[in-house]
Amino acid sequence: MEKIVTITLNPSIDKSTSVKAIVPEKKLRCAEPKFEPGGGGINVSRAIKKLGGNSTAVYFAGGYSGKFFTSLLEHEGIDSLVVPIVEQTRENMIVVDESNNLQYRFGMPGPTVKPDELEHFFELLADMKDVEYVIASGSLPEGVEDDFFSKLAEICSLTKARLIVDTSGEPLRKAINEGVFMIKPNLGELSMLNGVKELNDADVVASARSIINKGGAEVIVVSMGASGASLVTKDEIFYCPSPTVRKKSTVGAGDTMVAGMVLAMSNKYSWQDVLRYGVAAGTATTMNSGTELCKKNDVERLFAYLKKYG
């Protein structure tokens, strides 16, 4: 299997719990909390591990919370390359209201990354050998400019690694200006990249091809919510519907989809099956509560269904 590296610049400790009901001005008794390492690339690494693969998670970590974060990853058997920072790693809270099964997600501000810490990060990545895939996913912390992913693309070009970027807004635009291997926009993000207000499902292929033909990406996977997803290359187009399941949480579904696709690519699946396996992984994650991500048995079952009917 090829060497896979994930990058998370703004990781978090995700604390999840539940209460009988959320009401104001009352002391709410919470269920025993669950602590899990979170953040875009971290979720990708965790999902890869759950699916039987291995990756190295590269991330910033600082303070006591940073040490706890690293211990959580070690407990899950995920290899880490920690880039130390002075400020504390952030913590988030996820609370389920048991009276109506609604989920509330509280995202805390992240640390500010200093210039020398960011430079250290780039140096470590440039020194990594024999990397086939680099997955950069999630938001940018304070202190990291919008051109981060374009600089990362330059390093990956030199090291011959295939860069997969899963982000949004101006950082995504600057990434495709440099050129990457794969991006995974939703319809809104694809609209932004093409400078139009809104796209519908029928516009997906032409819009994706426009980016590909300009050298922005080699492969574009467009998430279309309940409608499924499309994978577009210069010469091929594939579509996969989203299986109907009972959804408990959407936390990490997009990251798990990326994990499934990368694992499928590293195992030399066809493009059609890369997309199917990614959709199966993302869908399987929605079947679990909180930040649990996917179960391999669910992914394999959904993948077999999509191969037959998708």
C-alpha positions as CSV (number, residue, x, y, z in Angstrom):
1,M,0.0,0.0,0.0
2,E,1.2,3.5,-0.8
3,K,2.3,5.9,1.9
4,I,-0.4,8.3,2.8
5,V,0.0,11.6,4.8
6,T,-2.8,13.7,6.2
7,I,-2.4,17.4,7.1
8,T,-4.5,19.2,9.8
9,L,-3.6,22.7,10.7
10,N,-6.4,23.4,13.1
11,P,-7.1,20.1,15.0
12,S,-9.4,19.8,17.9
13,I,-10.4,17.7,20.8
14,D,-14.0,16.9,20.2
15,K,-16.0,16.3,23.4
16,S,-19.4,14.7,22.9
17,T,-22.2,14.1,25.4
18,S,-25.9,14.3,25.8
19,V,-28.5,15.8,28.1
20,K,-32.2,15.0,28.8
21,A,-33.2,18.3,27.3
22,I,-31.5,21.7,26.6
23,V,-33.2,24.4,28.6
24,P,-31.9,27.9,29.6
25,E,-31.0,28.9,33.1
26,K,-30.8,25.4,34.4
27,K,-27.8,23.2,35.5
28,L,-27.9,20.4,32.9
29,R,-26.7,17.0,33.9
30,C,-24.6,15.5,31.1
31,A,-24.0,11.9,30.2
32,E,-20.4,10.6,30.5
33,P,-18.4,12.5,27.9
34,K,-16.5,11.0,25.0
35,F,-13.2,12.5,23.9
36,E,-12.0,12.1,20.3
37,P,-9.3,13.7,18.1
38,G,-10.9,15.8,15.4
39,G,-10.1,18.1,12.5
40,G,-10.3,17.4,8.7
41,G,-7.1,15.5,8.1
42,I,-7.3,13.8,11.5
43,N,-10.7,12.4,10.6
44,V,-9.3,11.2,7.3
45,S,-6.5,9.3,9.2
46,R,-8.9,7.9,11.7
47,A,-11.2,6.7,8.9
48,I,-8.3,5.1,7.0
49,K,-7.4,3.2,10.1
50,K,-10.9,2.0,10.6
51,L,-10.9,0.8,7.0
52,G,-7.8,-1.3,7.5
53,G,-5.2,1.2,6.1
54,N,-2.4,3.3,7.6
55,S,-1.4,6.9,7.3
56,T,0.8,9.5,9.0
57,A,-1.1,12.4,10.5
58,V,0.9,15.7,10.5
59,Y,-0.6,18.4,12.6
60,F,0.1,21.4,14.9
61,A,-0.3,20.7,18.7
62,G,0.4,22.9,21.7
63,G,-0.1,23.0,25.5
64,Y,-1.7,20.4,27.7
65,S,-4.6,20.0,25.3
66,G,-2.1,19.3,22.5
67,K,-0.5,16.5,24.6
68,F,-3.9,15.0,25.3
69,F,-4.8,15.2,21.7
70,T,-1.7,13.3,20.7
71,S,-2.4,10.6,23.3
72,L,-5.9,10.2,21.8
73,L,-4.4,9.5,18.4
74,E,-1.8,7.1,19.8
75,H,-4.6,5.2,21.5
76,E,-6.2,4.7,18.1
77,G,-2.9,3.4,16.7
78,I,-2.4,6.3,14.3
79,D,1.2,7.5,13.4
80,S,1.8,11.1,14.2
81,L,4.2,13.8,13.2
82,V,3.6,16.6,15.6
83,V,4.6,20.2,14.8
84,P,4.8,22.0,18.2
85,I,3.2,25.4,18.7
86,V,3.1,27.6,21.7
87,E,-0.6,28.1,22.0
88,Q,-3.2,25.5,23.1
89,T,-4.8,23.0,20.8
90,R,-8.5,23.9,20.6
91,E,-11.4,22.0,22.1
92,N,-15.0,21.6,20.7
93,M,-18.2,20.4,22.3
94,I,-21.0,18.3,20.7
95,V,-24.2,17.9,22.7
96,V,-27.3,15.8,21.8
97,D,-30.7,16.9,23.2
98,E,-32.3,13.5,24.0
99,S,-35.8,15.0,24.1
100,N,-35.8,15.6,20.3
101,N,-32.5,13.9,19.2
102,L,-31.2,17.3,17.9
103,Q,-27.4,17.8,17.9
104,Y,-25.7,21.0,18.9
105,R,-22.1,21.6,17.8
106,F,-20.0,24.3,19.6
107,G,-16.7,25.2,17.8
108,M,-14.1,27.0,19.8
109,P,-11.5,29.4,18.3
110,G,-8.2,27.8,17.4
111,P,-4.7,28.9,18.2
112,T,-2.6,31.5,16.3
113,V,0.3,29.8,14.5
114,K,3.5,31.8,14.4
115,P,5.7,32.2,11.3
116,D,8.6,30.1,12.6
117,E,6.1,27.3,13.5
118,L,4.7,27.3,10.0
119,E,8.2,27.3,8.5
120,H,9.0,24.3,10.6
121,F,5.9,22.6,9.3
122,F,7.0,23.1,5.7
123,E,10.5,21.9,6.4
124,L,9.2,18.7,8.0
125,L,6.9,18.0,5.0
126,A,9.6,18.6,2.4
127,D,11.9,16.1,4.2
128,M,9.3,13.3,4.1
129,K,10.2,10.5,1.7
130,D,8.3,8.1,-0.5
131,V,4.9,9.8,0.0
132,E,2.3,8.9,-2.6
133,Y,-0.7,10.9,-1.4
134,V,-1.0,14.0,0.8
135,I,-4.5,14.9,2.0
136,A,-4.9,18.5,3.3
137,S,-8.3,19.0,4.8
138,G,-10.0,21.5,7.1
139,S,-9.8,25.1,8.0
140,L,-6.8,27.4,8.5
141,P,-5.9,28.7,11.9
142,E,-5.0,32.3,12.6
143,G,-1.5,33.1,11.4
144,V,-1.8,30.9,8.3
145,E,-2.4,32.8,5.0
146,D,-4.9,31.8,2.3
147,D,-2.0,30.8,0.0
148,F,-1.1,27.8,2.3
149,F,-2.4,25.2,0.0
150,S,-0.7,26.7,-3.0
151,K,2.6,26.6,-1.2
152,L,1.8,23.0,-0.2
153,A,1.2,22.2,-3.8
154,E,4.7,23.5,-4.7
155,I,6.3,21.1,-2.2
156,C,4.2,18.2,-3.3
157,S,5.2,18.9,-6.9
158,L,8.9,18.7,-5.9
159,T,8.4,15.5,-3.9
160,K,6.1,13.9,-6.6
161,A,3.3,13.4,-4.1
162,R,-0.3,13.6,-5.2
163,L,-2.0,16.4,-3.3
164,I,-5.7,16.1,-2.4
165,V,-7.2,19.4,-1.0
166,D,-10.6,19.4,0.8
167,T,-11.2,23.0,1.9
168,S,-13.3,26.0,0.8
169,G,-13.3,29.7,0.0
170,E,-10.2,31.6,-1.1
171,P,-7.7,28.9,0.1
172,L,-9.4,26.5,-2.3
173,R,-9.3,29.0,-5.2
174,K,-5.5,29.6,-4.6
175,A,-4.9,25.9,-4.5
176,I,-6.3,25.3,-8.0
177,N,-4.4,28.3,-9.3
178,E,-1.2,26.4,-8.4
179,G,-2.7,23.0,-9.5
180,V,-3.4,19.9,-7.4
181,F,-4.2,16.3,-8.0
182,M,-7.7,16.2,-6.6
183,I,-10.3,18.5,-5.0
184,K,-13.7,17.6,-3.5
185,P,-16.0,20.7,-3.7
186,N,-19.7,20.7,-3.1
187,L,-22.0,22.5,-5.5
188,G,-21.6,25.8,-3.8
189,E,-17.9,25.6,-3.8
190,L,-17.8,24.6,-7.4
191,S,-20.0,27.6,-8.2
192,M,-17.5,29.9,-6.4
193,L,-14.6,28.4,-8.3
194,N,-16.3,29.1,-11.6
195,G,-17.4,32.6,-10.6
196,V,-21.2,31.9,-10.9
197,K,-23.9,32.4,-8.3
198,E,-25.4,28.9,-8.4
199,L,-24.9,25.6,-10.2
200,N,-27.3,22.7,-10.5
201,D,-26.6,19.0,-11.0
202,A,-26.7,19.4,-14.8
203,D,-23.8,21.9,-14.7
204,V,-21.4,19.8,-12.7
205,V,-19.4,18.1,-15.5
206,A,-18.9,21.3,-17.6
207,S,-17.9,23.3,-14.6
208,A,-15.5,20.6,-13.3
209,R,-14.0,20.2,-16.8
210,S,-13.4,23.9,-17.0
211,I,-11.1,23.7,-13.9
212,I,-9.4,20.6,-15.1
213,N,-8.7,22.0,-18.6
214,K,-7.0,25.0,-17.0
215,G,-4.7,22.7,-15.0
216,G,-6.4,23.4,-11.6
217,A,-6.9,19.7,-10.8
218,E,-6.6,16.3,-12.4
219,V,-9.6,14.8,-10.7
220,I,-12.6,16.6,-9.2
221,V,-15.2,14.8,-7.0
222,V,-18.3,16.9,-6.5
223,S,-20.5,16.2,-3.5
224,M,-24.2,16.8,-4.3
225,G,-25.7,15.9,-0.9
226,A,-28.6,13.5,-1.1
227,S,-28.2,13.3,-4.9
228,G,-24.9,11.5,-4.5
229,A,-21.5,12.5,-6.0
230,S,-19.8,12.8,-9.4
231,L,-16.1,12.1,-10.3
232,V,-14.8,13.9,-13.3
233,T,-11.4,13.6,-15.0
234,K,-10.2,15.0,-18.3
235,D,-11.6,12.0,-20.2
236,E,-14.0,10.2,-17.9
237,I,-17.2,10.9,-15.9
238,F,-18.8,8.8,-13.2
239,Y,-21.8,9.2,-11.0
240,C,-22.8,7.4,-7.8
241,P,-26.1,7.8,-5.9
242,S,-26.2,8.2,-2.2
243,P,-27.7,5.1,-0.5
244,T,-30.7,5.7,1.8
245,V,-29.8,5.0,5.4
246,R,-31.0,6.1,8.8
247,K,-28.7,9.1,9.6
248,K,-27.6,9.8,13.2
249,S,-24.8,12.3,12.5
250,T,-23.1,14.0,9.6
251,V,-19.9,14.9,11.5
252,G,-16.8,13.7,9.6
253,A,-18.8,12.2,6.6
254,G,-17.0,14.3,4.0
255,D,-13.6,13.4,5.5
256,T,-14.5,9.8,5.6
257,M,-15.5,10.0,2.0
258,V,-12.0,11.3,1.2
259,A,-10.4,8.5,3.3
260,G,-12.4,5.9,1.4
261,M,-11.4,7.3,-2.0
262,V,-7.7,7.6,-1.1
263,L,-7.6,4.0,0.2
264,A,-9.4,2.8,-2.9
265,M,-6.8,4.7,-5.1
266,S,-3.9,3.2,-3.2
267,N,-5.4,-0.2,-3.8
268,K,-5.6,0.5,-7.5
269,Y,-9.4,0.5,-7.8
270,S,-11.0,1.8,-11.0
271,W,-12.3,5.4,-10.9
272,Q,-15.9,4.2,-10.8
273,D,-15.1,2.1,-7.7
274,V,-13.0,4.8,-6.1
275,L,-16.1,7.0,-6.2
276,R,-18.4,4.2,-5.0
277,Y,-16.1,3.3,-2.1
278,G,-15.9,7.0,-1.1
279,V,-19.6,7.4,-1.1
280,A,-20.0,4.1,0.9
281,A,-17.5,5.3,3.5
282,G,-19.1,8.7,3.8
283,T,-22.6,7.2,4.0
284,A,-21.5,4.7,6.7
285,T,-20.3,7.5,8.9
286,T,-23.8,9.1,8.9
287,M,-25.1,5.9,10.4
288,N,-23.2,6.5,13.7
289,S,-23.7,9.1,16.4
290,G,-21.4,11.9,17.5
291,T,-17.9,11.7,15.9
292,E,-17.6,8.0,15.7
293,L,-17.0,7.9,11.9
294,C,-17.5,4.7,10.0
295,K,-17.6,1.0,10.7
296,K,-15.7,-1.1,8.1
297,N,-18.5,-3.8,7.9
298,D,-21.0,-1.0,7.0
299,V,-18.7,0.4,4.3
300,E,-18.1,-3.0,2.7
301,R,-21.8,-3.7,2.7
302,L,-22.7,-0.4,1.1
303,F,-19.9,-0.7,-1.4
304,A,-21.2,-4.1,-2.5
305,Y,-24.7,-2.6,-2.8
306,L,-23.4,0.3,-5.0
307,K,-21.4,-2.0,-7.2
308,K,-24.6,-3.9,-7.9
309,Y,-27.1,-1.1,-8.0
310,G,-25.2,2.2,-8.1
